[in-house]
């Protein structure tokens, strides 16, 4: 068998494979290697029939796997396009609807107060509401006592711990709840009318209460949502 010829075919196949993907051996490259082996086999000691059949079976398996992978890739692409289309259509239909969505942001309008909405998994003997500014520094901390499980809210008057009025803008909210020293799970949310839908490269966002909420964070939709 002429090893040099096989090596040259192998090198050529490897070069083609490298240009595509260093980790993948395609059916064309596999076939080139098989043909090179047949052309350069020793006439006195030809390739064993069983071994040749085994290599053909391997080639067939490679071809089938490639077809399966291509089919799965196309299916995934179709599903992603369908999911994106459905998401965009659903988002557009939410304009003007009252929604409840997870968000730790709250907007303070000039001269107004802001509702801090949160939900407790269990009743809590103590709830700390912590409001921070854009730079992450604490603005206001309020300790509430004896809060039942479920939805609750606290009205922030827009003042900091020193009693000074804060400027209008967006603030972040953290709720820490405990019951006799044991932690109680909680979540902060916003509720309001969707006035705008924004499509971006990072996803679809709903605008409500002057904050942006990813559509995936919407918990409830409908006019019957309780405050």
C-alpha positions, -999 to 999 in steps of 0.1 A, spaced: 0 0 0 14 35 -9 14 53 24 26 86 9 -5 88 -13 -28 80 16 -11 106 37 -15 132 10 -53 125 8 -55 125 46 -37 158 47 -61 173 21 -91 160 40 -78 174 72 -72 208 56 -108 208 43 -120 198 77 -100 225 95 -115 252 72 -149 241 83 -146 229 119 -117 213 136 -139 190 156 -161 177 128 -153 150 101 -178 154 73 -190 128 49 -170 142 20 -137 140 40 -147 105 52 -153 94 16 -120 108 5 -101 88 30 -120 56 21 -113 61 -17 -77 68 -10 -74 36 10 -90 16 -18 -68 31 -45 -36 25 -27 -43 -9 -12 -17 -36 -18 -29 -59 -47 -12 -88 -31 -29 -82 2 -61 -64 -6 -85 -49 19 -105 -76 37 -141 -77 26 -155 -77 61 -133 -47 71 -144 -28 39 -181 -35 47 -175 -22 82 -160 10 68 -189 15 45 -213 10 74 -193 37 93 -196 60 63 -234 54 62 -236 61 100 -217 93 95 -239 104 67 -271 97 87 -257 116 118 -249 146 96 -285 145 81 -300 142 116 -279 171 129 -288 193 99 -325 184 105 -323 193 142 -306 225 134 -333 235 109 -360 225 134 -345 245 162 -342 275 139 -379 272 129 -389 269 165 -369 300 175 -385 320 147 -420 308 157 -413 316 194 -400 350 185 -431 357 163 -455 346 190 -437 366 216 -438 398 195 -475 393 187 -483 387 224 -463 417 235 -481 440 210 -515 428 224 -505 439 259 -505 476 251 -532 492 272 -536 462 295 -531 461 332 -502 438 341 -483 426 371 -446 419 366 -416 411 386 -394 442 390 -372 457 418 -375 492 402 -398 520 412 -402 554 396 -406 585 418 -424 613 400 -418 649 411 -440 659 441 -456 624 443 -453 592 463 -445 558 450 -461 524 458 -437 496 468 -455 463 460 -442 430 473 -454 395 481 -445 372 510 -447 334 508 -455 334 546 -464 358 572 -436 379 586 -431 395 620 -407 420 604 -402 434 569 -375 458 559 -380 479 528 -347 493 515 -346 518 487 -314 526 468 -304 553 443 -288 548 409 -253 545 425 -265 517 448 -263 538 480 -292 535 505 -317 563 504 -345 550 527 -350 521 550 -384 514 566 -392 485 590 -427 472 590 -442 449 616 -467 420 614 -472 416 577 -494 387 565 -486 363 536 -496 373 501 -496 407 484 -488 439 504 -477 474 496 -460 503 513 -463 539 501 -429 557 499 -434 594 504 -403 601 484 -381 612 513 -348 598 524 -338 587 559 -330 623 569 -365 635 558 -353 653 526 -372 650 494 -355 629 467 -354 639 431 -376 622 405 -362 592 387 -359 554 391 -348 537 423 -342 501 432 -361 483 460 -351 454 483 -374 436 506 -361 415 535 -387 396 555 -383 374 585 -406 357 610 -391 354 645 -356 353 631 -364 329 602 -361 342 567 -393 346 547 -392 345 509 -404 376 491 -406 392 457 -410 428 446 -432 436 417 -448 464 398 -484 468 385 -498 492 360 -510 499 324 -486 490 296 -481 522 275 -454 510 252 -437 479 238 -400 481 229 -382 455 207 -344 453 211 -316 429 204 -317 418 241 -354 410 240 -389 425 243 -396 450 270 -429 465 283 -430 500 296 -452 506 326 -450 530 355 -420 546 338 -399 515 340 -389 488 315 -399 452 323 -388 421 302 -419 404 289 -407 371 305 -412 387 340 -449 393 335 -468 374 362 -505 383 355 -525 401 329 -560 415 333 -581 443 347 -590 423 378 -555 424 393 -558 437 428 -536 464 442 
